[in-house]
Amino acid sequence: MLDILSLTILIHFTGGVENPFIFYFIFHTILTGMLLSKKESYFQAGIVSLLTIGLFMLEYLGIAPHHPVREFLSADLYKNPNYVFVVSFVFASTIFIATFFTVSVSERLRLKEKELKEANLKLLEKDRLKDEYVKMVSHDLKSPLASIQSLLEVLLGGFAGPVVDEKIKEILQRIYKKIEFLHHYTKDLLDLSRIRAEKHLNIQRFNIKDVIDTAVDIAMPKMGEKEIDLIVEIQDNLPAIEADKEQITYVFLNLIANAFKYTPSGGKVQVTVSQKNDTITAEVRDTGIGIPHEDMPRIFEEFFRAGNVAKTTKGTGLGLSLAKYVIERHDGKIMVESESGKGARFRFTLPIKRINISHI
């Protein structure tokens, strides 16, 4: 309203009805139609029309002084009733027509926005139900698979008597490998559903070294019989961080286990953690098979596996996508540098203290 009053006064002192810049009021009309309700938009259009036409009439009747711009237009058009009427009519109709179109478009956009929000809420609910279903099915599958795996270990270990026939032993070993993969797959699906279903982070203060030690102990079986040099370097006097300990442990476990898995015997895996200002930077580097250049943009996608491992090693393609999800949920960033055949380096950052509590 202040803009409209200011522009009306400016028009008055620069020619009034003779000033063609009166149609600049249309910009106010368009903005009003975009930002305000339909009723308020038409009300403001009426205010604009009344102010400007009122100004024209006051000057025409001699009640308000006319301030001509002689260098621009010398004719005293403000005294011509036909001119004043035509300009007033065209101006008012332009304002109201512009308001009508702007309000119509804005209402349709608001309706579409509402529909999109409702559709998004439905999708979120469906996604939640899907996660719950996957979590339930994975949990139901995990227990019998673990039991079958244990029974096969008993048979292959000879605890139920020696397996004399080598062909039967080979078949049992193949079954064991398939069951092991299925057990690992259901575990990853369970982790995916569990982590995504948790609406609140279980924030606590802990030492990052304890998390790395736990992750290394759990990941050690991935090394198998390979001779891999593991180096852990943690900066001295590193402060405790505030994060979800279980989820950060999962990130380290996934990155270290992958490094063991894809690094051949005689290679090296290095874990380093350092502090810079209010941020912790962690890095897991290996001298393994690396990631092909063409697969780098998709390496954090769910269920995606690099082309150089998809056919040679078993995996679900869920670990890295979950690691990225966890880090970003903690307001951190994760990145990867790699070259096929020359190892990989995963680096992520985490704030030491929780400043943004929107996820908690």
Secondary structure as GFF3:
##gff-version 3
##sequence-region A 1 360
A	DSSP	alpha_helix	2	12	.	.	.	ID=ss1
A	DSSP	three_ten_helix	16	18	.	.	.	ID=ss2
A	DSSP	three_ten_helix	20	24	.	.	.	ID=ss3
A	DSSP	alpha_helix	25	35	.	.	.	ID=ss4
A	DSSP	alpha_helix	38	60	.	.	.	ID=ss5
A	DSSP	three_ten_helix	77	79	.	.	.	ID=ss6
A	DSSP	alpha_helix	81	156	.	.	.	ID=ss7
A	DSSP	alpha_helix	166	197	.	.	.	ID=ss8
A	DSSP	beta_strand	203	206	.	.	.	ID=ss9
A	DSSP	alpha_helix	208	219	.	.	.	ID=ss10
A	DSSP	three_ten_helix	220	223	.	.	.	ID=ss11
A	DSSP	beta_strand	229	234	.	.	.	ID=ss12
A	DSSP	beta_strand	241	244	.	.	.	ID=ss13
A	DSSP	alpha_helix	245	262	.	.	.	ID=ss14
A	DSSP	beta_strand	268	276	.	.	.	ID=ss15
A	DSSP	beta_strand	279	286	.	.	.	ID=ss16
A	DSSP	three_ten_helix	293	298	.	.	.	ID=ss17
A	DSSP	alpha_helix	319	329	.	.	.	ID=ss18
A	DSSP	beta_strand	333	338	.	.	.	ID=ss19
A	DSSP	beta_strand	344	351	.	.	.	ID=ss20
###
